[in-house]
């Protein structure tokens, strides 16, 4: 798996996923883009997007407990940083993708996917 935070926005194709009003502070938004499950977190009015896929067992991670910027996988307890997708605790050992997020015209949320 790759950590997509290394890509510059110019290297990404941005996809509209919804309105900022649908994602208040403290909320999560689950989307699927090209068959890829993604979860977007609003933490302190900053948006972060990671793959909703634990690298330990390929199950969803987005429903896990959030503590600051760390989400804990609800099945086996792996912990990931939502800002970067970096794995922070076993049993996962591989980072998960993290996607750039932007808000257009103060309302439209877009996620950047790397152009292949």
Phi and psi restraints in degrees (value plus and minus 20) as a CYANA .aco file:
   2 UNK   PHI    -138.9   -98.9
   2 UNK   PSI     130.6   170.6
   3 UNK   PHI    -117.4   -77.4
   3 UNK   PSI      89.7   129.7
   4 UNK   PHI    -100.0   -60.0
   4 UNK   PSI     -22.3    17.7
   5 UNK   PHI     -87.8   -47.8
   5 UNK   PSI     -33.3     6.7
   6 UNK   PHI     -93.8   -53.8
   6 UNK   PSI     -35.3     4.7
   7 UNK   PHI    -103.2   -63.2
   7 UNK   PSI     119.2   159.2
   8 UNK   PHI     -99.5   -59.5
   8 UNK   PSI     129.3   169.3
   9 UNK   PHI     -72.8   -32.8
   9 UNK   PSI     -50.7   -10.7
  10 UNK   PHI     -86.6   -46.6
  10 UNK   PSI     -38.6     1.4
  11 UNK   PHI    -114.8   -74.8
  11 UNK   PSI     -13.7    26.3
  12 UNK   PHI    -137.7   -97.7
  12 UNK   PSI     133.6   173.6
  13 UNK   PHI    -123.3   -83.3
  13 UNK   PSI     100.9   140.9
  14 UNK   PHI    -110.3   -70.3
  14 UNK   PSI     117.3   157.3
  15 UNK   PHI    -140.4  -100.4
  15 UNK   PSI     108.7   148.7
  16 UNK   PHI     -91.1   -51.1
  16 UNK   PSI     113.0   153.0
  17 UNK   PHI    -141.7  -101.7
  17 UNK   PSI     -31.7     8.3
  18 UNK   PHI     138.6   178.6
  18 UNK   PSI    -191.0  -151.0
  19 UNK   PHI    -122.5   -82.5
  19 UNK   PSI     124.3   164.3
  20 UNK   PHI     -78.0   -38.0
  20 UNK   PSI     -51.9   -11.9
  21 UNK   PHI     -83.9   -43.9
  21 UNK   PSI     -39.8     0.2
  22 UNK   PHI    -103.0   -63.0
  22 UNK   PSI     -25.6    14.4
  23 UNK   PHI    -153.5  -113.5
  23 UNK   PSI      52.3    92.3
  24 UNK   PHI     -87.3   -47.3
  24 UNK   PSI     145.6   185.6
  25 UNK   PHI     -72.1   -32.1
  25 UNK   PSI     110.3   150.3
  26 UNK   PHI      70.8   110.8
  26 UNK   PSI     -25.2    14.8
  27 UNK   PHI    -115.6   -75.6
  27 UNK   PSI     149.2   189.2
  28 UNK   PHI    -148.6  -108.6
  28 UNK   PSI     128.8   168.8
  29 UNK   PHI    -149.1  -109.1
  29 UNK   PSI     104.7   144.7
  30 UNK   PHI    -121.2   -81.2
  30 UNK   PSI     107.8   147.8
  31 UNK   PHI    -155.5  -115.5
  31 UNK   PSI     145.5   185.5
  32 UNK   PHI    -151.4  -111.4
  32 UNK   PSI     106.5   146.5
  33 UNK   PHI    -144.4  -104.4
  33 UNK   PSI     101.0   141.0
  34 UNK   PHI      30.6    70.6
  34 UNK   PSI      21.2    61.2
  35 UNK   PHI      60.4   100.4
  35 UNK   PSI     -18.7    21.3
  36 UNK   PHI    -120.3   -80.3
  36 UNK   PSI      98.5   138.5
  37 UNK   PHI     -94.5   -54.5
  37 UNK   PSI     113.0   153.0
  38 UNK   PHI    -154.7  -114.7
  38 UNK   PSI     122.5   162.5
  39 UNK   PHI    -140.5  -100.5
  39 UNK   PSI     114.5   154.5
  40 UNK   PHI    -131.7   -91.7
  40 UNK   PSI     109.1   149.1
  41 UNK   PHI    -128.4   -88.4
  41 UNK   PSI     119.6   159.6
  42 UNK   PHI    -127.7   -87.7
  42 UNK   PSI      86.6   126.6
  43 UNK   PHI    -139.8   -99.8
  43 UNK   PSI      93.0   133.0
  44 UNK   PHI      40.0    80.0
  44 UNK   PSI      16.9    56.9
  45 UNK   PHI      43.0    83.0
  45 UNK   PSI       2.5    42.5
  46 UNK   PHI    -134.8   -94.8
  46 UNK   PSI     120.1   160.1
  47 UNK   PHI    -123.4   -83.4
  47 UNK   PSI     117.5   157.5
  48 UNK   PHI    -155.3  -115.3
  48 UNK   PSI     118.4   158.4
  49 UNK   PHI    -147.8  -107.8
  49 UNK   PSI     110.6   150.6
  50 UNK   PHI    -152.5  -112.5
  50 UNK   PSI     142.0   182.0
  51 UNK   PHI     -83.4   -43.4
  51 UNK   PSI     116.6   156.6
  52 UNK   PHI    -109.4   -69.4
  52 UNK   PSI      41.8    81.8
  53 UNK   PHI    -174.7  -134.7
  53 UNK   PSI      87.8   127.8
  54 UNK   PHI     -87.9   -47.9
  54 UNK   PSI     111.8   151.8
  55 UNK   PHI     -94.2   -54.2
  55 UNK   PSI     -28.8    11.2
  56 UNK   PHI     -99.9   -59.9
  56 UNK   PSI     -64.0   -24.0
  57 UNK   PHI    -158.7  -118.7
  57 UNK   PSI      -8.6    31.4
  58 UNK   PHI      43.7    83.7
  58 UNK   PSI      -2.7    37.3
  59 UNK   PHI    -110.6   -70.6
  59 UNK   PSI     147.5   187.5
  60 UNK   PHI     -87.8   -47.8
  60 UNK   PSI     121.3   161.3
  61 UNK   PHI    -132.5   -92.5
  61 UNK   PSI     -39.6     0.4
  62 UNK   PHI     -83.2   -43.2
  62 UNK   PSI     -42.9    -2.9
  63 UNK   PHI    -104.0   -64.0
  63 UNK   PSI     -21.5    18.5
  64 UNK   PHI     -89.3   -49.3
  64 UNK   PSI     147.2   187.2
  65 UNK   PHI     -87.2   -47.2
  65 UNK   PSI     114.5   154.5
  66 UNK   PHI    -125.3   -85.3
  66 UNK   PSI     106.6   146.6
  67 UNK   PHI    -148.9  -108.9
  67 UNK   PSI      82.5   122.5
  68 UNK   PHI      46.7    86.7
  68 UNK   PSI    -137.3   -97.3
  69 UNK   PHI    -125.9   -85.9
  69 UNK   PSI      -5.3    34.7
  70 UNK   PHI    -131.9   -91.9
  70 UNK   PSI     108.5   148.5
  71 UNK   PHI    -131.3   -91.3
  71 UNK   PSI     114.0   154.0
  72 UNK   PHI    -121.7   -81.7
  72 UNK   PSI     106.1   146.1
  73 UNK   PHI     -79.3   -39.3
  73 UNK   PSI     109.2   149.2
  74 UNK   PHI     -91.1   -51.1
  74 UNK   PSI     -33.4     6.6
  75 UNK   PHI    -113.0   -73.0
  75 UNK   PSI     -71.3   -31.3
  76 UNK   PHI    -144.7  -104.7
  76 UNK   PSI     -18.2    21.8
  77 UNK   PHI      68.0   108.0
  77 UNK   PSI     -12.4    27.6
  78 UNK   PHI     -80.8   -40.8
  78 UNK   PSI     126.5   166.5
  79 UNK   PHI    -141.1  -101.1
  79 UNK   PSI     117.1   157.1
  80 UNK   PHI    -149.0  -109.0
  80 UNK   PSI     127.4   167.4
  81 UNK   PHI    -106.0   -66.0
  81 UNK   PSI     100.4   140.4
  82 UNK   PHI     -89.8   -49.8
  82 UNK   PSI     -37.6     2.4
  83 UNK   PHI     -96.7   -56.7
  83 UNK   PSI     -48.9    -8.9
  84 UNK   PHI    -150.4  -110.4
  84 UNK   PSI     -34.7     5.3
  85 UNK   PHI      60.5   100.5
  85 UNK   PSI     -18.8    21.2
  86 UNK   PHI     -86.7   -46.7
  86 UNK   PSI     114.2   154.2
  87 UNK   PHI     -95.6   -55.6
  87 UNK   PSI     115.1   155.1
  88 UNK   PHI    -135.2   -95.2
  88 UNK   PSI     -37.2     2.8
  89 UNK   PHI    -172.4  -132.4
  89 UNK   PSI     126.0   166.0
  90 UNK   PHI     -82.7   -42.7
  90 UNK   PSI     136.9   176.9
  91 UNK   PHI    -107.0   -67.0
  91 UNK   PSI     -28.0    12.0
  92 UNK   PHI     -91.6   -51.6
  92 UNK   PSI     126.1   166.1
  93 UNK   PHI    -149.3  -109.3
  93 UNK   PSI     -24.9    15.1
  94 UNK   PHI    -135.9   -95.9
  94 UNK   PSI     113.3   153.3
  95 UNK   PHI     -81.4   -41.4
  95 UNK   PSI     137.9   177.9
  96 UNK   PHI    -130.9   -90.9
  96 UNK   PSI     136.9   176.9
  97 UNK   PHI     -80.6   -40.6
  97 UNK   PSI     119.9   159.9
  98 UNK   PHI    -143.0  -103.0
  98 UNK   PSI     115.5   155.5
  99 UNK   PHI    -133.8   -93.8
  99 UNK   PSI     122.9   162.9
 100 UNK   PHI     -86.6   -46.6
 100 UNK   PSI     123.6   163.6
 101 UNK   PHI    -146.9  -106.9
 101 UNK   PSI     120.7   160.7
 102 UNK   PHI    -160.3  -120.3
 102 UNK   PSI     137.9   177.9
 103 UNK   PHI    -136.9   -96.9
 103 UNK   PSI     105.5   145.5
 104 UNK   PHI    -121.4   -81.4
 104 UNK   PSI     115.2   155.2
 105 UNK   PHI      32.7    72.7
 105 UNK   PSI       9.8    49.8
 106 UNK   PHI      52.2    92.2
 106 UNK   PSI     -14.9    25.1
 107 UNK   PHI    -161.5  -121.5
 107 UNK   PSI     -56.3   -16.3
 108 UNK   PHI    -111.4   -71.4
 108 UNK   PSI     101.3   141.3
 109 UNK   PHI    -108.0   -68.0
 109 UNK   PSI     112.6   152.6
 110 UNK   PHI    -148.6  -108.6
 110 UNK   PSI     123.2   163.2
 111 UNK   PHI    -131.9   -91.9
 111 UNK   PSI     115.4   155.4
 112 UNK   PHI    -112.8   -72.8
 112 UNK   PSI     105.4   145.4
 113 UNK   PHI    -130.7   -90.7
 113 UNK   PSI     115.5   155.5
 114 UNK   PHI     -82.2   -42.2
 114 UNK   PSI     117.8   157.8
 115 UNK   PHI     -98.1   -58.1
 115 UNK   PSI     109.0   149.0
